Amino acid sequence: MEKKYFKSIEELRVDTSRTIDIHAKGDKHFILQAEKESAALPPTSRRDFLKAFGFTIASAAVVSSCEQPVRKAIPFLIQPEGIVPGKASYYASTFFDGIDYCSVLVKVRDGRPIKIEGNNLSSVTKGGTNARTQASVLNLYDNIRYKNPLKEGAESSWDLVDGEIVSKLRQISSRNGKIVLLTPTIISPSTKAAIAEFVAAFPGAEAVTYDVASASGMLQANELSFGKAFIPSYRFDKADFIVSFDADFLGSWLSPIEYTKLYMQNRRLTDGKKTMSRHIHYEGAMSLTGSNADYRIQLRPSQQKLALAHLLNELKRLSGQPATQLPAISHDMSDLASNLMKHRGKALVVSGSNSKDEQLLVNEINHLLDSYGNTIETDVELKTRQGIDSKMATLVDEMNAGKVAALLVMDVNPAYDYPKANEFAEGLKKVELSVSLNFAQDETSALTTYVCPDHHYLEAWNDAEVKTGYYSLSQPAIRPIFNTRSAQESLLRWSGNTDDFRHYIQNWWEKNLFTANDQHLLFTSFWNQKLHDGVYESAKRETDPYVYNPLPAEAVMQKAAAATLPDSIDLVFYTNVSVGTGKHANNPWLQELPDPVTKVCWDNYLMISPKLAGEMGISDEQLVEVNGLSLPALIQPGQEYKTLAVALGYGRQNAGVPANGVGQNAYALLQAEDGNISYVLSGVTPNPQSGTFALARTQTHHSLEGRELLRETTLEEYLEKPNAGNEAHEKAEHHMKTLYPPVEIDGLHWGMAIDLNACTGCNACVVACSAENNVPVVGKEQVMAAREMHWIRIDRYYKGDEHDPEVIRQPVMCQHCDNAPCENVCPVAATTHSNEGLNQMAYNRCIGTRYCANNCPYKVRRFNYLDYTGADAFKGNRYDPTEMTTDLRRLVLNPDVTVRAKGVIEKCSFCVQRIQDKKLQAKNENRQLRDGEIIPACGQACPADAIVFGNLNDKNSKVSQYFASERNYHLLEEIHTLPSVGYLTKVKNRTV
Amino acid sequence: MYVSPIREPLIKGSKDYGQVTKDILSPMAGKPSKYWYMGITLSGTAALFGAWATFVTVYYGIGTWGLNKTIGWAWDITNFVWWVGIGHAGTFISAILLLFRQKWRTSINRSAEAMTLMAIAMAGFFPLIHMGRLLLGFFIFPYPNTRALWVNFNSPLLWDVFAITTYLLVSLIFWYVGLIPDLGTVRDKATGKIKKAIYGFLSFGWTGSVRQWTRHETVSLILAGLAAPLVFSVHTIVSFDFATSVIPGWHTTIFPPYFVSGAVFSGFAMVLTLLIVARKALNLEEYITIGHIENMNKVIIITGSIVGIAYITEFFIAWYSGVEYEMYTFVNRATGPYAWAYWIMMTCNVITPQLFWIKKIRTNVVATFIISIFVNIGMWFERFVIVVTSLHRDYLPSSWSMYKPTFVEVALFVGTLGIFFTLFLLFIRVFPVIAIAEVKSVLKSAGENKKELHHE
């Protein structure tokens, strides 16, 4: 065998020598071919190498120097059932914060609740929402939420706090010490059961209800009139003649979403309806409801009681009863009385006063008008206000007297919103055990020893009975973000019940509701159905026989007869549609929401009548001191001569950014009258001060300048001529001629119709739009610079003289003009027209010339002047004074909508993401889109159903029918922009 | 060529060719004066100030300006149009007056053209910075790309891009072509080796042969023919930014002629402002005579009057149109919150230039200087009135708003003024401020010595 030397194993195994051998032997054919091949190839020289080398290095350097953001997409390890990434799920739930009730659907994307929608299945709110309901999803991601239970301000654990609290409670209970659980009105039957269990577990325990927006005067009045403290159901839909004495029922009174729905049912003139209710509103300060009334009559709040007495007198006279001799007032009530009598059985009188006496008079008036059983239902009670003010006062006195050993606060914040907050805080120091069950940082929790944070309502199980027989459920839409625990579960745990609250609710429903139902045989199917629907409406009604007792009202009449009428200045306290009582003050969406009347956001102020301001030499934004509170003045047209008004809910001190220090806390000025908190303070003296304080307003010009932008008419004229007030439309149509070929859009052509008669200006749409479209919050400074970003705004104009103007409103968003002035001026074609008639924005193509914004006659385009969102490429230039771009708050962003960067124009897109979603759904189901299937966020949120959206090419669609109406017109139609938004004229039921 | 003996001589002081060369090149020789150093320090500081403002704008965004949801343009576009307007005199003087054989232009065309170029460069800066994101400026060019993105040829802003770049390029070439023979002269007179080499390169080997002169003349004439319509087209297109929109106060068919005459008006005013200082500082009073100043003042009267009539016509048409928005806009201009700006404009543009009807005033250097400054201010306010007062109260009263400039915006404007003057100061050190060859060409027919000969 040949001896073989090898250098490596490879050499040994692979016989490399052989191939070499062949060539070495001189295979001419091979050599020739190789030469030929090498000749065909371009010669590779050293230079070529260097070139290639240089190029490679250079391109590698260039490519590697462009930093690519690392994006991680982590798939589910185990795909949860029913969750498709990128597809939204909706869960029915219930919003109740102790003030507003709303049955909702929670839109959840990839495990995050991002939007609240109204639930159509509820016959209370009927799919409507309000601004606070819409904004409540942002509270889930509030930066100031408690992340753990706290003991004396330091982080603790549930075991520890539970152990200590229970032992202390037992100890207190064993020596018969007083334990008080302070809650707002509870409408949840299961929570009530849990509280009852807690009270039973600790003898000496007591639950006290404390309502910030109190209706205890009404509860007491009804107790006197009917023998039961309750709030009836007001049927604004059945009333043809509505008289409201300072009851802001479209904005803040009792159940505004429900009332807006009902009120509009009898006001809308679409679908061939030819009648509408007449609404007369008496008030001192200008409110949302007052500004929507057919007749708004100025009445100083301190004279309201006497005015009601006069009205009652007149009614008595008309029905042949003896009248009482009363001191004269400036208002003649006889006309009103005879009108009311004409509508007997179809009339409704309401009062927003928290005075028991006034409510007694209102009861008597409604009794005389046969309202009970017709426009007021007594067998269905509204449960959202149950607190009696005097009980809270007693509690604070007892606390200060050292009689209360333990105080547990649950979802209330008296250290901020109780008029005698200082007394409460002092009293709290004398309480041995203080526990807060609030879910986020606030003034009260800062004073308690223990904080046992509750879930946010979107993380928790709960139920509600808002009205007799109208039940609804809350379910978690997200796993608790922090180490929190449902407050009810905390109570149960401390009472020794280890049941979880979901199971507890189920038990309660099985025992109390399932038994009465006749549709489901199994509880599981009953439960699943109700949980799916979010609501359960049983036929349960109150059975107590209501017998009206006129004597208490008579006693009030006698009192009124002896009353003297002081000519003093009144100060009215009101809650607005944005921050309301201040509970949601730390919500940037709400803080930036312009007030529907004054168009001011980010502050409260002192509303003052032009006449009084003129007399006292007070100018707009001048600081005025009233009862120790220094507020900027806001001269409000239509304000009663000697009425001042200030919004509650501002001046939070311990609510985080941005609520802290916004406005002044006016709660301290509230005083009790007959034990009930009065929202009117008589005999105040405003003292003008030297300084001024700038307010942020989204609208600074308030007159239409005689322009036919907002067309209106009266019912009489409308019945005579359906296009009354809209004559300009015909003229504009007549002049509509163009040299260019007409715009034709085949297939789908999106359009929107807005019924100005329905829109109340409640602002729910504005918040809904911000939530849906990731609209940035810019803060007070930027609003003052007129740079708010809202895609939809509600223009408010005054008509007539400044002392008694009419108010008209108009929601304005991108009009999606088919001949859009913005589109042809963009040099880079960043805004274009879609083949479905949408005016669309390509954000990453926009270079920010702002020419489109200038050339938009509607001024609906918004420019990102600064890096409001953190989406800018430069670091360190973010402008976010409201802390909207923290990691937590950003969880609310809608992943379907691009977050816009600095230097980019944005505007209403008709919620194009919703359009695409429904189109895709229809395509997958192999069917045509249905009319009304696509609802933009604003239309979804609207409690008045003022916004209709659909396909204009479908002649049967609702929007086409609205467009065909004689009331329809387009904003600035005379400049031939061909908008896809139509407005229906406003019709007021008044005789001019 | 026959020149009427009554005409004033265009060049005073009985110069010969050698003297002309010496006089005109004298500002370039030796060390600059302390006034020059003071000037360039001041303007350089202003330019740095502008650079800071540019950084702030790009880094933080347009939010550092005073604009809002209603008013999307203010100082930015005002400055843009103002600078473009100023950039109109140079080409008007060299091209239109060349075609009309106005010999007096020879003393002023060089510096006027240089000023034009600098002004156009300053003007071009504002459309870029007003987007806030300078880095995306290239989006406005129709370049081929894989994403099939294209520009919108319907947009007047795009027309601007083409109009301004064309104007800048043609003006630059025209100016440089005119400069070549003089650069040859500078090269020949240069003492240093490096200087000689640089000017030698810049003069493209100019020898002054007859053939070169013929070609030079031909090219000049062709370029003049090309540039002349540009004088009208550029500002016409700039006016389209407004005229093609729907905003009352912008949507006006009178804008093209009104803008062009306004541009020539402001351009001449700026030329006067600069040259009145320059002729004194550089001892060129014999070349830029009172006669030149008077001629320019006459142009100012004419264009100023056209502008004045345009203002009045706008009012008439607003009333005659019967459009309520249009009527309101014009009443608002004269009586609204920005009425002060309107009346500054009216005073500076319509009233003060009328003083030039008086011969004493139009031949008075100090009065001319003051009025030229007035016109500069008035024309700035004209653009401010058009841009801001039209926008601040347009169709929907709910969106009406007010505008106040910020420090950054002012700094940007001051910055462009700084760069402008810096460039002008460098220009007078580097290039002959008067076209030597062209002055020489009129010396024989319109110089003082020629006149004297005639008289004898």
Interface residues (C-beta under 8 A of the other chain):
Chain A: Q699 T700 H701 H702 S703 L704 E705 G706 R707 L709 Q782 A785 A786 R787 E788 R793 D795 R796 Y797 Q810 V812 P821 N824 V825 C826 P827 V828 A829 R845 I847 G848 T849 R850 Y851 A853 N854 N855 P857 Y858 K859 R861 R862 F863 N864 Y865 L866 D867 D872 F874 N877 Y879 K902 G903 L971 L972 I975 T977
Chain B: Y59 Y60 G61 I62 G63 T64 W65 G66 L67 N68 K69 T70 I71 G72 W73 P127 H130 M131 G132 R133 L136 G137 F139 I140 L149 W150 V151 N152 N154 S155 P156 L157 L158 V161 D241 T244 S245 V246 I247 E324 Y325 Y328 L391 R393 D394 Y395 L396 P397 S398 S399 W400 S401 M402
